Every structure is written in structure tokens, then in C-alpha cells.
Amino acid sequence: MAEPNRSLSGLTEEEALEFHAQFKTTFTAFMVICVLAHVLVWAWKPWY
């Protein structure tokens, strides 16, 4: 049985697309949390 075409990472194209979609979701959530944390700290103790 032949193996599907894999890239250097060892992922198939479908797996890579699935990973990328999940990465975008978690990265966006991380950035929202970071921005929220900065806004809250700035509201508590502004830096100029």
C-alpha cells in the first residue's frame, strides 16, 4: 500500500490545512487575551 504524499513536516495537505485552521483560531484567541490584559493594566495604572 502506497503512502500518501507528505511534505517535509510529515503532514499531508489535508492535515496541514486542518492544523493551520486550528492555529489561526488559537492565535487569534491568544491575541485577544493579550490585548484585553494590556487594556486592563492600562486602565488600572496608565503609562504615558
Backbone as a chain_set.jsonl record, in Angstrom:
{"seq": "MAEPNRSLSGLTEEEALEFHAQFKTTFTAFMVICVLAHVLVWAWKPWY", "coords": {"N": [[0.847, -1.179, 0.0], [0.64, 2.135, -0.919], [2.031, 5.089, 0.521], [0.451, 8.22, 1.336], [1.208, 11.354, -0.32], [3.56, 13.251, 1.382], [4.741, 16.156, 3.098], [7.809, 17.883, 4.019], [7.349, 18.239, 6.712], [5.962, 16.029, 7.393], [3.266, 15.948, 7.243], [0.161, 15.472, 5.551], [-1.457, 17.277, 2.869], [-4.109, 17.821, 3.596], [-4.021, 17.436, 6.376], [-2.243, 19.467, 7.047], [-3.715, 21.74, 6.334], [-5.822, 21.507, 8.157], [-4.421, 21.748, 10.578], [-3.456, 24.37, 10.277], [-5.826, 25.863, 10.272], [-6.717, 25.428, 12.914], [-4.553, 26.552, 14.274], [-4.774, 29.268, 13.517], [-7.152, 29.918, 14.834], [-6.528, 29.533, 17.606], [-4.366, 31.294, 17.856], [-5.575, 33.756, 17.334], [-7.342, 33.895, 19.537], [-5.435, 34.0, 21.6], [-4.2, 36.469, 21.032], [-6.364, 38.22, 21.458], [-6.761, 37.884, 24.218], [-4.304, 38.894, 25.125], [-4.45, 41.61, 24.291], [-6.683, 42.44, 25.756], [-5.668, 42.092, 28.367], [-3.629, 44.034, 28.354], [-5.166, 46.373, 28.034], [-6.66, 46.327, 30.411], [-4.602, 46.557, 32.344], [-3.595, 49.048, 31.612], [-5.831, 50.64, 32.185], [-5.885, 50.369, 34.902], [-3.358, 51.291, 35.784], [-2.143, 53.711, 34.165], [0.286, 54.126, 31.574], [2.36, 56.571, 30.25]], "CA": [[0.0, 0.0, 0.0], [1.456, 3.346, -1.041], [1.746, 6.154, 1.479], [0.063, 9.472, 0.669], [2.285, 12.344, -0.438], [3.781, 14.0, 2.606], [5.732, 17.219, 2.974], [8.944, 17.725, 4.928], [6.841, 18.184, 8.086], [5.338, 14.731, 7.604], [1.82, 16.088, 7.164], [-0.459, 15.538, 4.235], [-2.009, 18.612, 2.633], [-5.33, 17.951, 4.389], [-3.612, 17.599, 7.777], [-1.637, 20.792, 7.171], [-4.798, 22.723, 6.314], [-6.529, 21.385, 9.428], [-3.544, 22.331, 11.596], [-3.406, 25.811, 10.068], [-7.099, 26.429, 10.725], [-6.708, 25.413, 14.377], [-3.533, 27.513, 14.693], [-5.332, 30.604, 13.371], [-8.147, 30.112, 15.882], [-5.891, 29.687, 18.909], [-3.549, 32.507, 17.83], [-6.498, 34.885, 17.469], [-7.788, 33.925, 20.924], [-4.294, 34.455, 22.39], [-4.026, 37.9, 20.814], [-7.474, 38.915, 22.128], [-6.458, 37.867, 25.653], [-3.19, 39.83, 25.338], [-4.948, 42.983, 24.16], [-7.541, 42.669, 26.925], [-4.797, 42.246, 29.534], [-2.977, 45.333, 28.263], [-6.171, 47.401, 28.288], [-6.968, 46.316, 31.837], [-3.465, 47.11, 33.079], [-3.532, 50.467, 31.318], [-6.927, 51.281, 32.917], [-5.507, 50.342, 36.328], [-2.166, 52.112, 36.022], [-1.742, 54.142, 32.83], [1.656, 54.504, 31.279], [2.323, 57.617, 29.236]], "C": [[0.89, 1.239, 0.0], [1.035, 4.378, -0.001], [1.331, 7.411, 0.728], [1.265, 10.424, 0.605], [2.366, 13.159, 0.844], [4.846, 15.05, 2.365], [6.891, 16.941, 3.922], [8.496, 17.625, 6.383], [6.221, 16.828, 8.412], [3.824, 14.769, 7.547], [1.348, 16.014, 5.717], [-1.03, 16.946, 4.072], [-3.267, 18.83, 3.471], [-5.0, 18.177, 5.869], [-3.019, 18.986, 8.006], [-2.707, 21.874, 7.177], [-5.584, 22.703, 7.615], [-5.714, 22.014, 10.56], [-3.537, 23.851, 11.48], [-4.692, 26.481, 10.55], [-7.156, 26.488, 12.245], [-5.704, 26.424, 14.916], [-4.073, 28.935, 14.61], [-6.329, 30.904, 14.481], [-7.484, 30.36, 17.232], [-5.018, 30.935, 18.956], [-4.423, 33.741, 17.992], [-6.987, 35.008, 18.902], [-6.67, 34.44, 21.837], [-4.105, 35.962, 22.252], [-5.128, 38.714, 21.485], [-7.22, 38.981, 23.625], [-5.331, 38.849, 25.958], [-3.656, 41.278, 25.278], [-5.824, 43.33, 25.36], [-6.701, 42.886, 28.176], [-4.11, 43.609, 29.508], [-3.957, 46.471, 28.543], [-6.502, 47.467, 29.77], [-5.827, 46.892, 32.673], [-3.365, 48.613, 32.845], [-4.625, 51.225, 32.052], [-6.59, 51.357, 34.401], [-4.374, 51.309, 36.622], [-1.613, 52.571, 34.675], [-0.258, 54.459, 32.708], [1.601, 55.523, 30.137], [3.625, 57.731, 28.529]], "O": [[1.788, 1.365, 0.832], [-0.146, 4.523, 0.315], [1.796, 7.653, -0.386], [2.212, 10.303, 1.383], [1.364, 13.687, 1.326], [5.74, 14.868, 1.538], [6.946, 15.886, 4.553], [9.174, 17.001, 7.2], [5.984, 16.516, 9.579], [3.163, 13.755, 7.772], [2.043, 16.434, 4.792], [-1.078, 17.715, 5.032], [-3.467, 19.922, 4.002], [-5.624, 19.007, 6.531], [-3.266, 19.607, 9.04], [-2.615, 22.828, 7.95], [-5.973, 23.754, 8.125], [-6.261, 22.728, 11.4], [-3.607, 24.546, 12.494], [-4.646, 27.546, 11.166], [-7.596, 27.49, 12.809], [-5.976, 27.086, 15.917], [-3.86, 29.73, 15.525], [-6.354, 32.014, 15.012], [-7.847, 31.306, 17.93], [-4.936, 31.579, 20.002], [-4.056, 34.673, 18.708], [-7.044, 36.116, 19.437], [-6.928, 35.228, 22.747], [-3.876, 36.654, 23.244], [-4.859, 39.788, 22.024], [-7.439, 40.023, 24.243], [-5.398, 39.566, 26.957], [-3.287, 42.083, 26.132], [-5.702, 44.422, 25.915], [-6.999, 43.781, 28.968], [-4.02, 44.27, 30.542], [-3.604, 47.434, 29.224], [-6.612, 48.559, 30.328], [-6.075, 47.643, 33.617], [-3.081, 49.369, 33.774], [-4.389, 52.345, 32.506], [-6.973, 52.312, 35.077], [-4.425, 52.059, 37.597], [-0.734, 51.925, 34.104], [0.359, 54.992, 33.63], [0.865, 55.334, 29.169], [3.772, 58.567, 27.637]]}, "num_chains": 1, "name": "protein.A"}
